[in-house]
Amino acid sequence: MTLVIDVHGQFSPEWPGYWGYSRDATAPRMQPYNMVWMYPEAERARRLEEQRNYRIRYWRGEELRSFLLDIPGVGDRLRDLTLCDRSVLVGRHMDTACFDPQARPVRREVNTLFEFNTAARLDLLSVPPMPASGDATVDVFFRDYARAWDAVVSWFSNLLQGVQAPSPADLCGAGGPIPAILQQGMQAITEAARQLAWFDPGDPEANLLQPQLGLLLRQLEYHLQRGLGCGHGLLAVLQLGSTSGRH
């Protein structure tokens, strides 16, 4: 049997104010949340007031793992437990800035990468400054994630401008900032960029190249996430068998 648990990650850049609350024994475990992202921007202030009593729990990765393993009967039946961060840096409240007035609308610009005839602003795709989390493992993750993400965006921007820059092989090689798994995708984008003029008239940058950048950033998240609670969502996938050994 497979169970999938989907909760909110405590260390999402959307809400740095919550990063340390679960280590405070006096802090309530249920904290404010809202879903105003469902509504047009002009309605959000009113909807925020309507949802002022909405509370949820935000989870760290190891906290969720311990909670699940402590459920009676799970330990005897557990075959596998995998944690996965979802929507790192691109959670919905990066755009609303409800929990951090300094939040940069990275999610909006990533979504724009896939919009027909609409070019995203690459300068808004860079990782915003983030405070220390109080957890060394989380801080190292965000350091490496930001380094890789910004390196991909910078490489893409230089490619469009014809600026000489390190090759995908250099950026994805030993000691490079970008995971090796992305090299093939970056090389494919490089080849497409060389033929970009052939696709005029129109907007080949927005319609051909930028969607590929969006896919590249999605692969980056998939391969770098560590299930620490650093995304909007934190997934736990449990594989359970029977106590008799049958699955």
N, C-alpha and C positions, 0 to 999 in steps of 0.2 A: 504494500500500500504506500502511496506517495501523498504526503501532505505538504502544502505550500502555505507559508505564513508570510503576510505582507504587512509590515509596520513602518513607522517613520523613523529615519535615522537621526540620532541626536546631533551628529557632527556635520549635518548639511550646512554649506555656506549660506543658506537662506536665513538661518537663525543662530548666529554665533552667541547670542544671549543665553541659549539653552545648553551650550557645550559643557558646562560644568555642573548643571543643576542636580544630576542624578548622584553625584558624589557628596552632595550636601544632605545630611540626614534630616535636616529641618525643612527642606524644600518639599512641597507637594509633588507627588509622582505624576499627577495629571496637570498638564500645563496648557495655556491657551493655544488654540489653532483656529483657522477659518478656511473657508472655501470660496472666498470672494473672487478668485481667479475664474470662476464659472460665469461671472457677470461682466458686462461692459464697464469700462473704467469709470464712466460717469455715475454708475450705480454702486460702486464699491463702498463708499463711505456709509451709505444707508445699510447695505448688507452687512458691513462689519459690525454695526451696532446691533443688528438682529442676531448675530452669531457671537456676541460677547461672552456668552456662557459656555461656548463649545470648548471642551477640554479633551486632550489625548495624552498618551504617554510616548515619549521619545526614547529610543533604545540605542545603546551601544552594542556593538557586535558580540563581545564576550558576555555581556549582560543577558542578551537574548538567548545565546547558546546555553548558559547556565540555567536560565528559567525553563527552557524546553527539556533539558536533561533531568531536571528535578521533578518533572511531571510523573506521577506514579505510573509504572508500567512501561514508560518510554525506554528506559535503559535496557530492559530485557529484550525489547523488540527492535531496537535501533540497528539498522544496517549501514546507514550513512546520514550525515548531517552537513549540508553545505550552506554557507551564508554568502549573500551576494548584494553588493550595493547597486542601487538603481537610480539613475538620473543624478549622477555626481556633477555638481556645478550647474546643472540645467533643471533644477527643481522649479515648480510653478511659481513659488514665491520669490525667486530671483527677479521676476518681472514685476510683481506687485509691490515689493519692498515693504511688506507689512511688518516684518519682523526685524528688518535692518534697513534704515533709511539710506544707507550707503550702498546697498546692493546694486550690482550692475545687471542690466537685462540680458544676460548671456543666453538664456533660454529663447527669448524672442529672436535674437540674431541667428541662433542655430536653426530654429524653425524657418527663418527667412532663407537660409541656404537652399531649402527645398522648394521655395516659391517660384513659380514660373514668371519670367520677365521681371524679377525683383532681386536686386543685388543686396546682399547683407553688408553691413558695415564691419569690416574686418577688425577695425580698431576697438570695437566693442566686444570682440570675442576673446580678448586677452583675460587671463585669470586676475580677478581683483585681489588686492591685498587682504590677507586673512590674519586674524590674531592667533597667538599660540593657544592650543586647545587644553593644555595641561596633561596631555597624553603624548608621550614621546613617539609612540608608534603612529598615531594619527598625524602628528606634525611631520614625520618623515614621509608618510604617504602623500600628504598634500604638497610637500616640497617637490617630490619626484613627479607627481601628477601635473602640477603647474608647469614644471620645467618641460615635460614632454608635450603638454597641450600647447603652450606658447611657442615651442619650437616648431610644431606642425603648422600653426597659424602663420608664424613669421616666414617659414619656408614657402608656404602657399602665396603669401603676399609678395615676396621677392620674385617668385616664379611669374606672377602676373605682370610685374613691373619690369621684368627682364634684368633684374639685379643679380649679379653673380653671387651665389651662395653655396654653402656645403651641399653636396649631392645626397640623395636618399641613402646611398650606401654608407656615406660618412656619418650621417645623422643616426642611422639605425645600426651602425657597427658597434664593436666592442667599445664601451665607454661613452657612446653617443646618448643623447637625451631621449631618443624615441625607441620604443620596442622594435626588435627586429622583424616582428610579424607584420609591421606596417610598410616595410620597404617595397614590397611588390605593388601595393596600392599607390604609393607615392610615385613609383616609376610609371605606372599606368597614367596617372594624372599628368606627369611630365610629358609623356608622348602625346596626350590629347591637347595639351597647351601649345605644342609645336604646330598643330594643325588648326589652331583656333580661327585664324583668318579665313579659312575655307568655309566656315559655317556662317559668315556674314552674308546678308544683313540679318539683323536680329540682335539678340544679346547672348552670345555663346558663353560668356563668362558666367552669367547668372543661370543659364539653362543647362549648360553642359559641365562646367568645372565646379561651380560651388556645390551642387548636390553631391559630387564626389568627395569634396572636403567634409561635408556633413557625415557621409558614410565612414570616412577615415576617423573622424572624431568619435563616432559611435564605437568603432573597433578599438580605439584607444581606451575608452571606458571599460569595455568588456574585458580587455586583457590586463588592465592595471588594477581594477577594483579588487578589494581584499575583504569585503564583508565586515568592515569595521563600524559601519553606521555613518559613513561619510556622504551618503546620497539622500535625496528626498525620501526614497524608499529603501528599506532593508528587507531582503527576502531570505527566508529560511526554507530549505527544501529537505524534508525528512523522508527517508526510505525506511519503512517499518516492515518487519516480518512477523511471523507468529512465534509464540514462545516455544512451539514444538519444532521450529526450524524451517517450516514451510513459509514461502513468501506469499 
